[in-house]
Amino acid sequence: MTTAENIFKEAQSLNPSEKARLIDQLLSSLDKPDQEIDKLWAKEAEERIDAYDKGKLKAISLEEVLNKYK
């Protein structure tokens, strides 16, 4: 049996709140900051703001977006 299988077998005996806490901790451990991705998103955001300010990009109200998915 692999280590992961052993851990899973042990985790099955936890109560629901302990399982939820373990899941949260495992998922959080996967969320590592990536400076390159952060830079790309910052650049994208700045470009979108500039396009909006120059009238090249239209804004849509939240109400319009929500109505689209009703």
mmCIF file as Biopython writes it, N, C-alpha, C and O atoms, coordinates in Angstrom:
data_model
#
loop_
_atom_site.group_PDB
_atom_site.id
_atom_site.type_symbol
_atom_site.label_atom_id
_atom_site.label_alt_id
_atom_site.label_comp_id
_atom_site.label_asym_id
_atom_site.label_entity_id
_atom_site.label_seq_id
_atom_site.pdbx_PDB_ins_code
_atom_site.Cartn_x
_atom_site.Cartn_y
_atom_site.Cartn_z
_atom_site.occupancy
_atom_site.B_iso_or_equiv
_atom_site.auth_seq_id
_atom_site.auth_asym_id
_atom_site.pdbx_PDB_model_num
ATOM 1   N N  . MET A ? 1  ? 0.850   -1.179 0.000   1.0 0.0 1  A 1 
ATOM 2   C CA . MET A ? 1  ? 0.000   0.000  0.000   1.0 0.0 1  A 1 
ATOM 3   C C  . MET A ? 1  ? 0.902   1.251  0.000   1.0 0.0 1  A 1 
ATOM 4   O O  . MET A ? 1  ? 1.897   1.304  0.723   1.0 0.0 1  A 1 
ATOM 5   N N  . THR A ? 2  ? 0.545   2.239  -0.807  1.0 0.0 2  A 1 
ATOM 6   C CA . THR A ? 2  ? 1.354   3.463  -0.870  1.0 0.0 2  A 1 
ATOM 7   C C  . THR A ? 2  ? 1.086   4.350  0.337   1.0 0.0 2  A 1 
ATOM 8   O O  . THR A ? 2  ? 0.126   4.144  1.079   1.0 0.0 2  A 1 
ATOM 9   N N  . THR A ? 3  ? 1.941   5.327  0.516   1.0 0.0 3  A 1 
ATOM 10  C CA . THR A ? 3  ? 1.771   6.273  1.613   1.0 0.0 3  A 1 
ATOM 11  C C  . THR A ? 3  ? 0.438   6.994  1.497   1.0 0.0 3  A 1 
ATOM 12  O O  . THR A ? 3  ? -0.271  7.157  2.491   1.0 0.0 3  A 1 
ATOM 13  N N  . ALA A ? 4  ? 0.090   7.432  0.279   1.0 0.0 4  A 1 
ATOM 14  C CA . ALA A ? 4  ? -1.178  8.137  0.072   1.0 0.0 4  A 1 
ATOM 15  C C  . ALA A ? 4  ? -2.366  7.254  0.440   1.0 0.0 4  A 1 
ATOM 16  O O  . ALA A ? 4  ? -3.328  7.723  1.049   1.0 0.0 4  A 1 
ATOM 17  N N  . GLU A ? 5  ? -2.300  5.998  0.078   1.0 0.0 5  A 1 
ATOM 18  C CA . GLU A ? 5  ? -3.393  5.073  0.426   1.0 0.0 5  A 1 
ATOM 19  C C  . GLU A ? 5  ? -3.502  4.905  1.932   1.0 0.0 5  A 1 
ATOM 20  O O  . GLU A ? 5  ? -4.606  4.853  2.473   1.0 0.0 5  A 1 
ATOM 21  N N  . ASN A ? 6  ? -2.365  4.819  2.614   1.0 0.0 6  A 1 
ATOM 22  C CA . ASN A ? 6  ? -2.369  4.700  4.074   1.0 0.0 6  A 1 
ATOM 23  C C  . ASN A ? 6  ? -2.978  5.940  4.721   1.0 0.0 6  A 1 
ATOM 24  O O  . ASN A ? 6  ? -3.784  5.846  5.647   1.0 0.0 6  A 1 
ATOM 25  N N  . ILE A ? 7  ? -2.577  7.096  4.216   1.0 0.0 7  A 1 
ATOM 26  C CA . ILE A ? 7  ? -3.114  8.353  4.766   1.0 0.0 7  A 1 
ATOM 27  C C  . ILE A ? 7  ? -4.620  8.421  4.534   1.0 0.0 7  A 1 
ATOM 28  O O  . ILE A ? 7  ? -5.371  8.819  5.424   1.0 0.0 7  A 1 
ATOM 29  N N  . PHE A ? 8  ? -5.063  8.033  3.338   1.0 0.0 8  A 1 
ATOM 30  C CA . PHE A ? 8  ? -6.493  8.048  3.036   1.0 0.0 8  A 1 
ATOM 31  C C  . PHE A ? 8  ? -7.251  7.115  3.970   1.0 0.0 8  A 1 
ATOM 32  O O  . PHE A ? 8  ? -8.312  7.468  4.487   1.0 0.0 8  A 1 
ATOM 33  N N  . LYS A ? 9  ? -6.712  5.945  4.180   1.0 0.0 9  A 1 
ATOM 34  C CA . LYS A ? 9  ? -7.362  4.971  5.065   1.0 0.0 9  A 1 
ATOM 35  C C  . LYS A ? 9  ? -7.502  5.548  6.473   1.0 0.0 9  A 1 
ATOM 36  O O  . LYS A ? 9  ? -8.547  5.398  7.104   1.0 0.0 9  A 1 
ATOM 37  N N  . GLU A ? 10 ? -6.452  6.208  6.965   1.0 0.0 10 A 1 
ATOM 38  C CA . GLU A ? 10 ? -6.512  6.837  8.292   1.0 0.0 10 A 1 
ATOM 39  C C  . GLU A ? 10 ? -7.509  7.984  8.311   1.0 0.0 10 A 1 
ATOM 40  O O  . GLU A ? 10 ? -8.255  8.155  9.275   1.0 0.0 10 A 1 
ATOM 41  N N  . ALA A ? 11 ? -7.516  8.772  7.235   1.0 0.0 11 A 1 
ATOM 42  C CA . ALA A ? 11 ? -8.401  9.940  7.165   1.0 0.0 11 A 1 
ATOM 43  C C  . ALA A ? 11 ? -9.872  9.538  7.182   1.0 0.0 11 A 1 
ATOM 44  O O  . ALA A ? 11 ? -10.717 10.303 7.647   1.0 0.0 11 A 1 
ATOM 45  N N  . GLN A ? 12 ? -10.177 8.371  6.691   1.0 0.0 12 A 1 
ATOM 46  C CA . GLN A ? 12 ? -11.572 7.922  6.686   1.0 0.0 12 A 1 
ATOM 47  C C  . GLN A ? 12 ? -12.136 7.794  8.091   1.0 0.0 12 A 1 
ATOM 48  O O  . GLN A ? 12 ? -13.351 7.868  8.276   1.0 0.0 12 A 1 
ATOM 49  N N  . SER A ? 13 ? -11.285 7.605  9.074   1.0 0.0 13 A 1 
ATOM 50  C CA . SER A ? 13 ? -11.766 7.439  10.451  1.0 0.0 13 A 1 
ATOM 51  C C  . SER A ? 13 ? -12.002 8.779  11.152  1.0 0.0 13 A 1 
ATOM 52  O O  . SER A ? 13 ? -12.528 8.805  12.264  1.0 0.0 13 A 1 
ATOM 53  N N  . LEU A ? 14 ? -11.622 9.888  10.519  1.0 0.0 14 A 1 
ATOM 54  C CA . LEU A ? 14 ? -11.820 11.203 11.121  1.0 0.0 14 A 1 
ATOM 55  C C  . LEU A ? 14 ? -13.295 11.589 11.108  1.0 0.0 14 A 1 
ATOM 56  O O  . LEU A ? 14 ? -14.067 11.106 10.279  1.0 0.0 14 A 1 
ATOM 57  N N  . ASN A ? 15 ? -13.676 12.465 12.037  1.0 0.0 15 A 1 
ATOM 58  C CA . ASN A ? 15 ? -15.055 12.959 11.999  1.0 0.0 15 A 1 
ATOM 59  C C  . ASN A ? 15 ? -15.148 14.011 10.887  1.0 0.0 15 A 1 
ATOM 60  O O  . ASN A ? 15 ? -14.125 14.508 10.417  1.0 0.0 15 A 1 
ATOM 61  N N  . PRO A ? 16 ? -16.363 14.345 10.469  1.0 0.0 16 A 1 
ATOM 62  C CA . PRO A ? 16 ? -16.527 15.254 9.327   1.0 0.0 16 A 1 
ATOM 63  C C  . PRO A ? 16 ? -15.786 16.590 9.455   1.0 0.0 16 A 1 
ATOM 64  O O  . PRO A ? 16 ? -15.225 17.069 8.469   1.0 0.0 16 A 1 
ATOM 65  N N  . SER A ? 17 ? -15.773 17.193 10.628  1.0 0.0 17 A 1 
ATOM 66  C CA . SER A ? 17 ? -15.095 18.486 10.746  1.0 0.0 17 A 1 
ATOM 67  C C  . SER A ? 17 ? -13.577 18.322 10.634  1.0 0.0 17 A 1 
ATOM 68  O O  . SER A ? 17 ? -12.900 19.192 10.088  1.0 0.0 17 A 1 
ATOM 69  N N  . GLU A ? 18 ? -13.044 17.222 11.144  1.0 0.0 18 A 1 
ATOM 70  C CA . GLU A ? 18 ? -11.608 16.965 11.008  1.0 0.0 18 A 1 
ATOM 71  C C  . GLU A ? 18 ? -11.248 16.705 9.545   1.0 0.0 18 A 1 
ATOM 72  O O  . GLU A ? 18 ? -10.202 17.145 9.067   1.0 0.0 18 A 1 
ATOM 73  N N  . LYS A ? 19 ? -12.122 15.988 8.842   1.0 0.0 19 A 1 
ATOM 74  C CA . LYS A ? 19 ? -11.898 15.739 7.412   1.0 0.0 19 A 1 
ATOM 75  C C  . LYS A ? 19 ? -11.889 17.054 6.642   1.0 0.0 19 A 1 
ATOM 76  O O  . LYS A ? 19 ? -11.032 17.280 5.787   1.0 0.0 19 A 1 
ATOM 77  N N  . ALA A ? 20 ? -12.848 17.916 6.954   1.0 0.0 20 A 1 
ATOM 78  C CA . ALA A ? 20 ? -12.942 19.202 6.273   1.0 0.0 20 A 1 
ATOM 79  C C  . ALA A ? 20 ? -11.690 20.036 6.529   1.0 0.0 20 A 1 
ATOM 80  O O  . ALA A ? 20 ? -11.171 20.676 5.614   1.0 0.0 20 A 1 
ATOM 81  N N  . ARG A ? 21 ? -11.208 20.031 7.760   1.0 0.0 21 A 1 
ATOM 82  C CA . ARG A ? 21 ? -9.999  20.779 8.101   1.0 0.0 21 A 1 
ATOM 83  C C  . ARG A ? 21 ? -8.789  20.214 7.348   1.0 0.0 21 A 1 
ATOM 84  O O  . ARG A ? 21 ? -7.958  20.973 6.849   1.0 0.0 21 A 1 
ATOM 85  N N  . LEU A ? 22 ? -8.693  18.900 7.268   1.0 0.0 22 A 1 
ATOM 86  C CA . LEU A ? 22 ? -7.602  18.253 6.545   1.0 0.0 22 A 1 
ATOM 87  C C  . LEU A ? 22 ? -7.657  18.603 5.057   1.0 0.0 22 A 1 
ATOM 88  O O  . LEU A ? 22 ? -6.634  18.912 4.446   1.0 0.0 22 A 1 
ATOM 89  N N  . ILE A ? 23 ? -8.844  18.552 4.490   1.0 0.0 23 A 1 
ATOM 90  C CA . ILE A ? 23 ? -9.015  18.902 3.080   1.0 0.0 23 A 1 
ATOM 91  C C  . ILE A ? 23 ? -8.590  20.341 2.838   1.0 0.0 23 A 1 
ATOM 92  O O  . ILE A ? 23 ? -7.885  20.632 1.872   1.0 0.0 23 A 1 
ATOM 93  N N  . ASP A ? 24 ? -9.019  21.242 3.715   1.0 0.0 24 A 1 
ATOM 94  C CA . ASP A ? 24 ? -8.653  22.654 3.579   1.0 0.0 24 A 1 
ATOM 95  C C  . ASP A ? 24 ? -7.136  22.827 3.637   1.0 0.0 24 A 1 
ATOM 96  O O  . ASP A ? 24 ? -6.566  23.586 2.853   1.0 0.0 24 A 1 
ATOM 97  N N  . GLN A ? 25 ? -6.494  22.134 4.552   1.0 0.0 25 A 1 
ATOM 98  C CA . GLN A ? 25 ? -5.041  22.236 4.681   1.0 0.0 25 A 1 
ATOM 99  C C  . GLN A ? 25 ? -4.338  21.692 3.441   1.0 0.0 25 A 1 
ATOM 100 O O  . GLN A ? 25 ? -3.363  22.280 2.972   1.0 0.0 25 A 1 
ATOM 101 N N  . LEU A ? 26 ? -4.823  20.584 2.912   1.0 0.0 26 A 1 
ATOM 102 C CA . LEU A ? 26 ? -4.218  20.008 1.711   1.0 0.0 26 A 1 
ATOM 103 C C  . LEU A ? 26 ? -4.382  20.938 0.513   1.0 0.0 26 A 1 
ATOM 104 O O  . LEU A ? 26 ? -3.436  21.165 -0.243  1.0 0.0 26 A 1 
ATOM 105 N N  . LEU A ? 27 ? -5.592  21.474 0.345   1.0 0.0 27 A 1 
ATOM 106 C CA . LEU A ? 27 ? -5.819  22.393 -0.777  1.0 0.0 27 A 1 
ATOM 107 C C  . LEU A ? 27 ? -4.986  23.655 -0.636  1.0 0.0 27 A 1 
ATOM 108 O O  . LEU A ? 27 ? -4.442  24.151 -1.623  1.0 0.0 27 A 1 
ATOM 109 N N  . SER A ? 28 ? -4.878  24.178 0.568   1.0 0.0 28 A 1 
ATOM 110 C CA . SER A ? 28 ? -4.066  25.379 0.802   1.0 0.0 28 A 1 
ATOM 111 C C  . SER A ? 28 ? -2.602  25.123 0.478   1.0 0.0 28 A 1 
ATOM 112 O O  . SER A ? 28 ? -1.901  26.019 0.008   1.0 0.0 28 A 1 
ATOM 113 N N  . SER A ? 29 ? -2.144  23.920 0.723   1.0 0.0 29 A 1 
ATOM 114 C CA . SER A ? 29 ? -0.741  23.607 0.457   1.0 0.0 29 A 1 
ATOM 115 C C  . SER A ? 29 ? -0.441  23.590 -1.040  1.0 0.0 29 A 1 
ATOM 116 O O  . SER A ? 29 ? 0.717   23.713 -1.439  1.0 0.0 29 A 1 
ATOM 117 N N  . LEU A ? 30 ? -1.472  23.439 -1.872  1.0 0.0 30 A 1 
ATOM 118 C CA . LEU A ? 30 ? -1.286  23.449 -3.326  1.0 0.0 30 A 1 
ATOM 119 C C  . LEU A ? 30 ? -1.233  24.861 -3.890  1.0 0.0 30 A 1 
ATOM 120 O O  . LEU A ? 30 ? -0.742  25.069 -4.999  1.0 0.0 30 A 1 
ATOM 121 N N  . ASP A ? 31 ? -1.725  25.817 -3.145  1.0 0.0 31 A 1 
ATOM 122 C CA . ASP A ? 31 ? -1.838  27.192 -3.623  1.0 0.0 31 A 1 
ATOM 123 C C  . ASP A ? 31 ? -0.563  27.966 -3.318  1.0 0.0 31 A 1 
ATOM 124 O O  . ASP A ? 31 ? -0.504  28.748 -2.369  1.0 0.0 31 A 1 
ATOM 125 N N  . LYS A ? 32 ? 0.441   27.736 -4.127  1.0 0.0 32 A 1 
ATOM 126 C CA . LYS A ? 32 ? 1.725   28.408 -3.954  1.0 0.0 32 A 1 
ATOM 127 C C  . LYS A ? 32 ? 1.771   29.633 -4.862  1.0 0.0 32 A 1 
ATOM 128 O O  . LYS A ? 32 ? 1.387   29.552 -6.029  1.0 0.0 32 A 1 
ATOM 129 N N  . PRO A ? 33 ? 2.234   30.763 -4.341  1.0 0.0 33 A 1 
ATOM 130 C CA . PRO A ? 33 ? 2.343   31.961 -5.168  1.0 0.0 33 A 1 
ATOM 131 C C  . PRO A ? 33 ? 3.311   31.737 -6.333  1.0 0.0 33 A 1 
ATOM 132 O O  . PRO A ? 33 ? 4.339   31.076 -6.188  1.0 0.0 33 A 1 
ATOM 133 N N  . ASP A ? 34 ? 2.961   32.296 -7.475  1.0 0.0 34 A 1 
ATOM 134 C CA . ASP A ? 34 ? 3.813   32.214 -8.655  1.0 0.0 34 A 1 
ATOM 135 C C  . ASP A ? 34 ? 3.997   33.635 -9.158  1.0 0.0 34 A 1 
ATOM 136 O O  . ASP A ? 34 ? 3.071   34.221 -9.719  1.0 0.0 34 A 1 
ATOM 137 N N  . GLN A ? 35 ? 5.178   34.191 -8.963  1.0 0.0 35 A 1 
ATOM 138 C CA . GLN A ? 35 ? 5.419   35.582 -9.309  1.0 0.0 35 A 1 
ATOM 139 C C  . GLN A ? 35 ? 5.210   35.855 -10.794 1.0 0.0 35 A 1 
ATOM 140 O O  . GLN A ? 35 ? 4.740   36.932 -11.161 1.0 0.0 35 A 1 
ATOM 141 N N  . GLU A ? 36 ? 5.548   34.908 -11.645 1.0 0.0 36 A 1 
ATOM 142 C CA . GLU A ? 36 ? 5.382   35.107 -13.086 1.0 0.0 36 A 1 
ATOM 143 C C  . GLU A ? 36 ? 3.901   35.227 -13.447 1.0 0.0 36 A 1 
ATOM 144 O O  . GLU A ? 36 ? 3.516   36.093 -14.232 1.0 0.0 36 A 1 
ATOM 145 N N  . ILE A ? 37 ? 3.082   34.361 -12.875 1.0 0.0 37 A 1 
ATOM 146 C CA . ILE A ? 37 ? 1.637   34.426 -13.134 1.0 0.0 37 A 1 
ATOM 147 C C  . ILE A ? 37 ? 1.065   35.715 -12.559 1.0 0.0 37 A 1 
ATOM 148 O O  . ILE A ? 37 ? 0.225   36.355 -13.193 1.0 0.0 37 A 1 
ATOM 149 N N  . ASP A ? 38 ? 1.508   36.102 -11.371 1.0 0.0 38 A 1 
ATOM 150 C CA . ASP A ? 38 ? 1.047   37.358 -10.773 1.0 0.0 38 A 1 
ATOM 151 C C  . ASP A ? 38 ? 1.390   38.552 -11.658 1.0 0.0 38 A 1 
ATOM 152 O O  . ASP A ? 38 ? 0.572   39.458 -11.821 1.0 0.0 38 A 1 
ATOM 153 N N  . LYS A ? 39 ? 2.600   38.559 -12.234 1.0 0.0 39 A 1 
ATOM 154 C CA . LYS A ? 39 ? 3.005   39.643 -13.142 1.0 0.0 39 A 1 
ATOM 155 C C  . LYS A ? 39 ? 2.118   39.683 -14.381 1.0 0.0 39 A 1 
ATOM 156 O O  . LYS A ? 39 ? 1.696   40.753 -14.819 1.0 0.0 39 A 1 
ATOM 157 N N  . LEU A ? 40 ? 1.837   38.499 -14.945 1.0 0.0 40 A 1 
ATOM 158 C CA . LEU A ? 40 ? 0.997   38.438 -16.140 1.0 0.0 40 A 1 
ATOM 159 C C  . LEU A ? 40 ? -0.414  38.947 -15.856 1.0 0.0 40 A 1 
ATOM 160 O O  . LEU A ? 40 ? -0.982  39.678 -16.668 1.0 0.0 40 A 1 
ATOM 161 N N  . TRP A ? 41 ? -0.985  38.568 -14.709 1.0 0.0 41 A 1 
ATOM 162 C CA . TRP A ? 41 ? -2.324  39.032 -14.356 1.0 0.0 41 A 1 
ATOM 163 C C  . TRP A ? 41 ? -2.326  40.538 -14.105 1.0 0.0 41 A 1 
ATOM 164 O O  . TRP A ? 41 ? -3.276  41.221 -14.488 1.0 0.0 41 A 1 
ATOM 165 N N  . ALA A ? 42 ? -1.289  41.063 -13.474 1.0 0.0 42 A 1 
ATOM 166 C CA . ALA A ? 42 ? -1.199  42.504 -13.225 1.0 0.0 42 A 1 
ATOM 167 C C  . ALA A ? 42 ? -1.128  43.253 -14.550 1.0 0.0 42 A 1 
ATOM 168 O O  . ALA A ? 42 ? -1.786  44.280 -14.717 1.0 0.0 42 A 1 
ATOM 169 N N  . LYS A ? 43 ? -0.338  42.748 -15.489 1.0 0.0 43 A 1 
ATOM 170 C CA . LYS A ? 43 ? -0.229  43.364 -16.819 1.0 0.0 43 A 1 
ATOM 171 C C  . LYS A ? 43 ? -1.580  43.345 -17.531 1.0 0.0 43 A 1 
ATOM 172 O O  . LYS A ? 43 ? -1.995  44.342 -18.123 1.0 0.0 43 A 1 
ATOM 173 N N  . GLU A ? 44 ? -2.256  42.208 -17.468 1.0 0.0 44 A 1 
ATOM 174 C CA . GLU A ? 44 ? -3.573  42.077 -18.103 1.0 0.0 44 A 1 
ATOM 175 C C  . GLU A ? 44 ? -4.559  43.068 -17.502 1.0 0.0 44 A 1 
ATOM 176 O O  . GLU A ? 44 ? -5.307  43.722 -18.229 1.0 0.0 44 A 1 
ATOM 177 N N  . ALA A ? 45 ? -4.562  43.180 -16.190 1.0 0.0 45 A 1 
ATOM 178 C CA . ALA A ? 45 ? -5.481  44.105 -15.517 1.0 0.0 45 A 1 
ATOM 179 C C  . ALA A ? 45 ? -5.197  45.540 -15.939 1.0 0.0 45 A 1 
ATOM 180 O O  . ALA A ? 45 ? -6.124  46.297 -16.228 1.0 0.0 45 A 1 
ATOM 181 N N  . GLU A ? 46 ? -3.924  45.919 -15.976 1.0 0.0 46 A 1 
ATOM 182 C CA . GLU A ? 46 ? -3.561  47.284 -16.388 1.0 0.0 46 A 1 
ATOM 183 C C  . GLU A ? 46 ? -3.987  47.555 -17.829 1.0 0.0 46 A 1 
ATOM 184 O O  . GLU A ? 46 ? -4.489  48.635 -18.140 1.0 0.0 46 A 1 
ATOM 185 N N  . GLU A ? 47 ? -3.786  46.579 -18.699 1.0 0.0 47 A 1 
ATOM 186 C CA . GLU A ? 47 ? -4.180  46.742 -20.107 1.0 0.0 47 A 1 
ATOM 187 C C  . GLU A ? 47 ? -5.695  46.901 -20.238 1.0 0.0 47 A 1 
ATOM 188 O O  . GLU A ? 47 ? -6.172  47.694 -21.050 1.0 0.0 47 A 1 
ATOM 189 N N  . ARG A ? 48 ? -6.440  46.151 -19.445 1.0 0.0 48 A 1 
ATOM 190 C CA . ARG A ? 48 ? -7.903  46.277 -19.497 1.0 0.0 48 A 1 
ATOM 191 C C  . ARG A ? 48 ? -8.364  47.631 -18.977 1.0 0.0 48 A 1 
ATOM 192 O O  . ARG A ? 48 ? -9.278  48.234 -19.539 1.0 0.0 48 A 1 
ATOM 193 N N  . ILE A ? 49 ? -7.737  48.113 -17.906 1.0 0.0 49 A 1 
ATOM 194 C CA . ILE A ? 49 ? -8.087  49.434 -17.366 1.0 0.0 49 A 1 
ATOM 195 C C  . ILE A ? 49 ? -7.774  50.511 -18.393 1.0 0.0 49 A 1 
ATOM 196 O O  . ILE A ? 49 ? -8.585  51.411 -18.614 1.0 0.0 49 A 1 
ATOM 197 N N  . ASP A ? 50 ? -6.598  50.427 -19.026 1.0 0.0 50 A 1 
ATOM 198 C CA . ASP A ? 50 ? -6.223  51.403 -20.051 1.0 0.0 50 A 1 
ATOM 199 C C  . ASP A ? 50 ? -7.212  51.376 -21.213 1.0 0.0 50 A 1 
ATOM 200 O O  . ASP A ? 50 ? -7.628  52.428 -21.696 1.0 0.0 50 A 1 
ATOM 201 N N  . ALA A ? 51 ? -7.587  50.190 -21.660 1.0 0.0 51 A 1 
ATOM 202 C CA . ALA A ? 51 ? -8.532  50.062 -22.764 1.0 0.0 51 A 1 
ATOM 203 C C  . ALA A ? 51 ? -9.883  50.666 -22.382 1.0 0.0 51 A 1 
ATOM 204 O O  . ALA A ? 51 ? -10.513 51.342 -23.197 1.0 0.0 51 A 1 
ATOM 205 N N  . TYR A ? 52 ? -10.327 50.429 -21.159 1.0 0.0 52 A 1 
ATOM 206 C CA . TYR A ? 52 ? -11.592 51.001 -20.696 1.0 0.0 52 A 1 
ATOM 207 C C  . TYR A ? 52 ? -11.493 52.530 -20.654 1.0 0.0 52 A 1 
ATOM 208 O O  . TYR A ? 52 ? -12.395 53.226 -21.121 1.0 0.0 52 A 1 
ATOM 209 N N  . ASP A ? 53 ? -10.407 53.044 -20.100 1.0 0.0 53 A 1 
ATOM 210 C CA . ASP A ? 53 ? -10.217 54.496 -20.005 1.0 0.0 53 A 1 
ATOM 211 C C  . ASP A ? 53 ? -10.183 55.156 -21.373 1.0 0.0 53 A 1 
ATOM 212 O O  . ASP A ? 53 ? -10.622 56.297 -21.519 1.0 0.0 53 A 1 
ATOM 213 N N  . LYS A ? 54 ? -9.670  54.458 -22.377 1.0 0.0 54 A 1 
ATOM 214 C CA . LYS A ? 54 ? -9.570  55.007 -23.736 1.0 0.0 54 A 1 
ATOM 215 C C  . LYS A ? 54 ? -10.832 54.759 -24.556 1.0 0.0 54 A 1 
ATOM 216 O O  . LYS A ? 54 ? -10.901 55.141 -25.724 1.0 0.0 54 A 1 
ATOM 217 N N  . GLY A ? 55 ? -11.836 54.115 -23.941 1.0 0.0 55 A 1 
ATOM 218 C CA . GLY A ? 55 ? -13.091 53.852 -24.635 1.0 0.0 55 A 1 
ATOM 219 C C  . GLY A ? 55 ? -13.029 52.672 -25.591 1.0 0.0 55 A 1 
ATOM 220 O O  . GLY A ? 55 ? -13.935 52.489 -26.404 1.0 0.0 55 A 1 
ATOM 221 N N  . LYS A ? 56 ? -11.988 51.878 -25.509 1.0 0.0 56 A 1 
ATOM 222 C CA . LYS A ? 56 ? -11.838 50.710 -26.383 1.0 0.0 56 A 1 
ATOM 223 C C  . LYS A ? 56 ? -12.518 49.469 -25.816 1.0 0.0 56 A 1 
ATOM 224 O O  . LYS A ? 56 ? -12.659 48.452 -26.494 1.0 0.0 56 A 1 
ATOM 225 N N  . LEU A ? 57 ? -12.932 49.575 -24.567 1.0 0.0 57 A 1 
ATOM 226 C CA . LEU A ? 57 ? -13.545 48.434 -23.881 1.0 0.0 57 A 1 
ATOM 227 C C  . LEU A ? 57 ? -14.772 48.932 -23.142 1.0 0.0 57 A 1 
ATOM 228 O O  . LEU A ? 57 ? -14.700 49.873 -22.353 1.0 0.0 57 A 1 
ATOM 229 N N  . LYS A ? 58 ? -15.909 48.280 -23.411 1.0 0.0 58 A 1 
ATOM 230 C CA . LYS A ? 58 ? -17.147 48.673 -22.745 1.0 0.0 58 A 1 
ATOM 231 C C  . LYS A ? 58 ? -17.310 47.899 -21.448 1.0 0.0 58 A 1 
ATOM 232 O O  . LYS A ? 58 ? -16.863 46.759 -21.319 1.0 0.0 58 A 1 
ATOM 233 N N  . ALA A ? 59 ? -17.952 48.540 -20.505 1.0 0.0 59 A 1 
ATOM 234 C CA . ALA A ? 59 ? -18.280 47.868 -19.245 1.0 0.0 59 A 1 
ATOM 235 C C  . ALA A ? 59 ? -19.709 47.342 -19.328 1.0 0.0 59 A 1 
ATOM 236 O O  . ALA A ? 59 ? -20.556 47.906 -20.020 1.0 0.0 59 A 1 
ATOM 237 N N  . ILE A ? 60 ? -19.949 46.282 -18.631 1.0 0.0 60 A 1 
ATOM 238 C CA . ILE A ? 60 ? -21.288 45.691 -18.555 1.0 0.0 60 A 1 
ATOM 239 C C  . ILE A ? 60 ? -21.679 45.694 -17.087 1.0 0.0 60 A 1 
ATOM 240 O O  . ILE A ? 60 ? -20.889 45.317 -16.221 1.0 0.0 60 A 1 
ATOM 241 N N  . SER A ? 61 ? -22.901 46.122 -16.816 1.0 0.0 61 A 1 
ATOM 242 C CA . SER A ? 61 ? -23.343 46.178 -15.420 1.0 0.0 61 A 1 
ATOM 243 C C  . SER A ? 61 ? -23.519 44.775 -14.852 1.0 0.0 61 A 1 
ATOM 244 O O  . SER A ? 61 ? -23.746 43.812 -15.584 1.0 0.0 61 A 1 
ATOM 245 N N  . LEU A ? 62 ? -23.410 44.685 -13.544 1.0 0.0 62 A 1 
ATOM 246 C CA . LEU A ? 62 ? -23.613 43.411 -12.873 1.0 0.0 62 A 1 
ATOM 247 C C  . LEU A ? 62 ? -25.007 42.879 -13.174 1.0 0.0 62 A 1 
ATOM 248 O O  . LEU A ? 62 ? -25.189 41.677 -13.371 1.0 0.0 62 A 1 
ATOM 249 N N  . GLU A ? 63 ? -25.979 43.761 -13.208 1.0 0.0 63 A 1 
ATOM 250 C CA . GLU A ? 63 ? -27.360 43.354 -13.491 1.0 0.0 63 A 1 
ATOM 251 C C  . GLU A ? 63 ? -27.463 42.679 -14.861 1.0 0.0 63 A 1 
ATOM 252 O O  . GLU A ? 63 ? -28.158 41.672 -15.002 1.0 0.0 63 A 1 
ATOM 253 N N  . GLU A ? 64 ? -26.782 43.221 -15.862 1.0 0.0 64 A 1 
ATOM 254 C CA . GLU A ? 64 ? -26.809 42.616 -17.201 1.0 0.0 64 A 1 
ATOM 255 C C  . GLU A ? 64 ? -26.180 41.227 -17.189 1.0 0.0 64 A 1 
ATOM 256 O O  . GLU A ? 64 ? -26.695 40.298 -17.811 1.0 0.0 64 A 1 
ATOM 257 N N  . VAL A ? 65 ? -25.081 41.095 -16.489 1.0 0.0 65 A 1 
ATOM 258 C CA . VAL A ? 65 ? -24.412 39.804 -16.400 1.0 0.0 65 A 1 
ATOM 259 C C  . VAL A ? 65 ? -25.309 38.777 -15.725 1.0 0.0 65 A 1 
ATOM 260 O O  . VAL A ? 65 ? -25.468 37.662 -16.221 1.0 0.0 65 A 1 
ATOM 261 N N  . LEU A ? 66 ? -25.898 39.157 -14.590 1.0 0.0 66 A 1 
ATOM 262 C CA . LEU A ? 66 ? -26.758 38.235 -13.852 1.0 0.0 66 A 1 
ATOM 263 C C  . LEU A ? 66 ? -27.995 37.857 -14.659 1.0 0.0 66 A 1 
ATOM 264 O O  . LEU A ? 66 ? -28.426 36.705 -14.623 1.0 0.0 66 A 1 
ATOM 265 N N  . ASN A ? 67 ? -28.568 38.807 -15.384 1.0 0.0 67 A 1 
ATOM 266 C CA . ASN A ? 67 ? -29.748 38.519 -16.208 1.0 0.0 67 A 1 
ATOM 267 C C  . ASN A ? 67 ? -29.420 37.532 -17.317 1.0 0.0 67 A 1 
ATOM 268 O O  . ASN A ? 67 ? -30.270 36.734 -17.713 1.0 0.0 67 A 1 
ATOM 269 N N  . LYS A ? 68 ? -28.205 37.581 -17.814 1.0 0.0 68 A 1 
ATOM 270 C CA . LYS A ? 68 ? -27.798 36.678 -18.871 1.0 0.0 68 A 1 
ATOM 271 C C  . LYS A ? 68 ? -27.855 35.214 -18.415 1.0 0.0 68 A 1 
ATOM 272 O O  . LYS A ? 68 ? -28.105 34.317 -19.221 1.0 0.0 68 A 1 
ATOM 273 N N  . TYR A ? 69 ? -27.626 34.985 -17.140 1.0 0.0 69 A 1 
ATOM 274 C CA . TYR A ? 69 ? -27.545 33.605 -16.636 1.0 0.0 69 A 1 
ATOM 275 C C  . TYR A ? 69 ? -28.767 33.176 -15.831 1.0 0.0 69 A 1 
ATOM 276 O O  . TYR A ? 69 ? -28.720 32.168 -15.126 1.0 0.0 69 A 1 
ATOM 277 N N  . LYS A ? 70 ? -29.841 33.918 -15.928 1.0 0.0 70 A 1 
ATOM 278 C CA . LYS A ? 70 ? -31.078 33.521 -15.230 1.0 0.0 70 A 1 
ATOM 279 C C  . LYS A ? 70 ? -31.810 32.481 -16.016 1.0 0.0 70 A 1 
ATOM 280 O O  . LYS A ? 70 ? -32.871 32.022 -15.594 1.0 0.0 70 A 1 
#
